[in-house]
Amino acid sequence: MRTKTLVTGPKGFVGARVMDALKCAVPAPSLRNVDEDGVKRLVDEVQPDLIIHTAAVSDIGACAKDPEGSYRANVLLPLWLARTGVKAVLFSSDQVYGGCKGEGPYTEDEAAPENLYAREKLEMEQRTLDANPASVLLRAAWMYDMPIYGVKNRGNFLMNMLRSPSLSFSSTEMRSVTYVREVAGLIAKAAELPGGVYNYGSENELSMLETAKWLANELNLSITLSDAGPRRNLWMDTAKLKRNGISFLSTVDELRLCISDYALKDR
C-alpha cells in the first residue's frame, strides 16, 4: 500500500505490526490527552489518505475502573478521527458477542455486549459510521504473537500456553484466536472494503479447550489443561468478509504459520 496512512498506537501490539506491514505509514504521536481540535490539527498537518486506528483501552477491568477515560479512548477518540472526513479503519472487538444466546457463529448484526468495554465498542461502531459512512470497523478476534523487540507484548493465547504450567479452557466455548501478523498483513485489503462492520479473524471449528490441546500436542508442551466449563461464545461468522475478497487462514493453520515463523518446535 503506497497510500499515505496515519497509524495510531504505532508502538502497540497491533499498531507496531501494522507499521511493519505498510510502506507509507506515518506514526501518530500519543493521543492520550488530545482533544478533538488536536486531532483535527494532526490530520491537517499529516494530510493522510487513510487512518488506521489501533489505539484503545482494551483491558476489561481497566475500563470498569476508569469509565470516563475508557469512554474517551474507546468512543470519543475514534469518533473524532472519523469526523475529519478521512477514511478510517477502526478496530472493534469480538467482545460485542458476549451476550449472544444462540450457539453461533454470529454475523455482524447479532451483537449483544455484556460488559462496558464491549458496549463502548458497539457505540463506537455506530457513531463513527454515522459520522463517516466510509469508515471500516473490524471486529477483531483474540490476537496472539511472540514478543518483538521494543514493543510491549500483551498477555495472549500463545504466550499463556508457552509460559503457564496449567490453564483452563472451556470445551463448549467457540472462539477464534488469530495471529496478529495476518491481521496486519491483510490490513491494506481491509482498507479497500466498503464502509461498514466486518468480523475480522480466523475461522475455528474447535472449542477453546480443543484448540489448546492441539497446540500443546503440536509443541509437546508440559502443561496441564482442564475444562473450565461453560463460557460465552465469541464465535464470528466471516462470510461477509469473504464476500468482499478477504480470507484468513483457519486458527490451526495460523498457529502452524506462527510456529514456523518463530521455529518454536526447535526451542
SVG drawing of the C-alpha trace seen along z (x, -y; Angstrom):
<svg xmlns="http://www.w3.org/2000/svg" viewBox="-30 -23 46 57">
<polyline fill="none" stroke="black" stroke-width="0.4" points="0.0,0.0 1.5,-3.3 -1.4,-5.3 -0.2,-7.8 -1.5,-6.2 -1.7,-7.7 -1.4,-4.9 -2.5,-5.5 -0.9,-3.4 2.1,-2.7 4.1,-1.1 1.2,1.0 0.6,4.7 -1.4,4.3 -0.1,0.9 3.6,2.0 2.8,4.9 0.7,2.6 3.6,0.2 5.8,3.1 3.2,4.2 2.7,0.8 5.3,-1.0 3.9,-4.6 2.7,-4.5 3.1,-7.6 3.2,-7.0 0.8,-9.2 2.0,-10.7 0.2,-9.7 -3.4,-11.0 -3.9,-10.3 -4.5,-13.9 -5.5,-15.3 -9.0,-16.9 -11.0,-16.9 -9.3,-20.1 -5.9,-18.5 -7.0,-15.5 -8.0,-17.8 -4.7,-19.7 -2.8,-16.4 -4.8,-15.2 -4.4,-18.6 -0.7,-18.5 -0.1,-14.9 -2.7,-15.1 -3.2,-11.3 -5.2,-9.4 -6.2,-6.9 -6.2,-6.5 -5.8,-3.1 -6.8,-3.4 -5.4,-0.7 -5.1,-2.6 -7.7,-1.6 -8.1,-0.7 -8.8,3.0 -8.4,4.3 -12.0,5.0 -11.0,4.5 -9.3,1.2 -12.3,-0.1 -14.6,0.7 -12.2,-1.1 -12.0,-4.3 -15.2,-4.5 -14.6,-8.2 -11.1,-7.5 -12.3,-4.4 -15.1,-6.2 -12.8,-8.9 -10.3,-6.3 -12.8,-3.8 -15.6,-6.0 -14.7,-9.7 -11.2,-9.5 -12.2,-7.2 -15.3,-9.4 -13.1,-12.5 -10.9,-10.7 -14.0,-9.7 -15.2,-13.3 -12.1,-14.5 -13.6,-13.1 -10.6,-10.9 -11.4,-7.2 -10.6,-5.3 -10.1,-1.7 -11.0,-1.3 -10.6,1.8 -13.5,3.1 -13.8,6.5 -15.4,9.9 -16.4,9.0 -19.6,7.5 -20.9,11.0 -20.5,11.8 -24.2,11.7 -25.5,13.6 -27.7,16.6 -27.5,18.7 -24.7,21.2 -23.1,19.1 -21.2,18.4 -22.5,14.9 -23.0,12.4 -22.3,8.7 -26.0,7.9 -26.1,10.2 -24.1,8.1 -25.1,8.3 -22.4,6.7 -22.4,7.6 -19.5,5.5 -18.5,1.9 -15.7,2.3 -18.0,4.2 -20.8,1.6 -18.3,-1.1 -17.0,0.7 -20.6,1.1 -21.4,-2.5 -18.1,-3.5 -19.1,-1.5 -22.5,-3.1 -21.3,-6.7 -18.3,-6.5 -20.4,-5.1 -22.9,-7.9 -20.2,-10.5 -18.4,-9.0 -20.1,-6.1 -16.8,-5.2 -15.4,-4.0 -14.4,-0.3 -15.0,1.3 -13.1,4.5 -14.3,6.8 -11.1,8.4 -10.7,11.8 -8.3,12.6 -4.9,12.0 -1.5,13.5 2.2,13.3 5.6,13.7 7.2,10.5 9.1,8.3 12.0,6.0 11.0,2.8 7.2,3.4 5.2,4.4 3.5,7.8 0.1,8.2 -0.9,11.5 -2.3,13.7 -3.2,17.3 0.2,18.3 2.3,16.7 -0.1,18.1 0.3,21.6 4.1,21.3 4.6,19.9 1.9,21.4 2.2,24.8 -1.6,25.2 -4.6,23.4 -8.3,23.8 -10.3,23.5 -13.9,24.4 -14.9,27.4 -18.1,25.6 -16.7,22.1 -16.2,21.5 -13.9,18.6 -11.3,17.6 -7.7,16.9 -5.8,15.1 -2.2,14.5 -1.7,10.7 0.7,10.8 -2.0,12.0 -4.3,9.3 -1.6,6.7 -0.8,8.4 -4.4,8.1 -4.9,4.5 -4.2,3.0 -7.0,5.1 -9.2,4.2 -8.7,0.5 -10.3,1.1 -13.5,2.5 -16.8,0.5 -17.7,-1.3 -19.4,1.0 -18.7,3.6 -16.8,6.8 -15.9,9.8 -12.1,9.9 -10.2,13.0 -9.6,16.7 -12.3,19.4 -12.1,22.0 -14.2,25.2 -12.5,26.3 -13.6,25.3 -11.1,23.3 -10.1,26.4 -9.6,28.4 -7.5,25.6 -5.3,25.5 -4.9,29.3 -3.9,29.1 -1.2,26.5 0.1,28.4 0.4,31.6 2.0,29.8 4.7,28.2 4.9,31.1 4.3,28.6 4.4,29.7 1.1,28.1 -2.0,29.3 -5.2,28.4 -8.6,28.6 -12.1,27.9 -13.4,24.6 -17.0,25.5 -19.5,23.3 -18.3,20.0 -19.9,17.4 -19.2,17.9 -17.4,15.2 -17.7,17.2 -17.6,15.0 -19.1,15.7 -16.7,14.3 -18.9,14.8 -19.3,11.0 -15.5,10.5 -15.1,13.4 -17.7,12.0 -15.5,8.9 -12.4,10.8 -10.6,11.3 -10.0,14.7 -8.0,15.6 -6.3,19.0 -8.0,21.3 -7.0,20.9 -4.9,24.2 -3.2,23.2 -2.4,19.7 -0.8,21.4 1.2,23.6 2.4,20.5 3.4,18.8 5.2,21.9 7.2,21.9 7.9,18.2 9.5,18.5 10.8,22.0 9.0,22.9 9.4,26.6 13.2,26.1 13.1,24.4"/>
</svg>
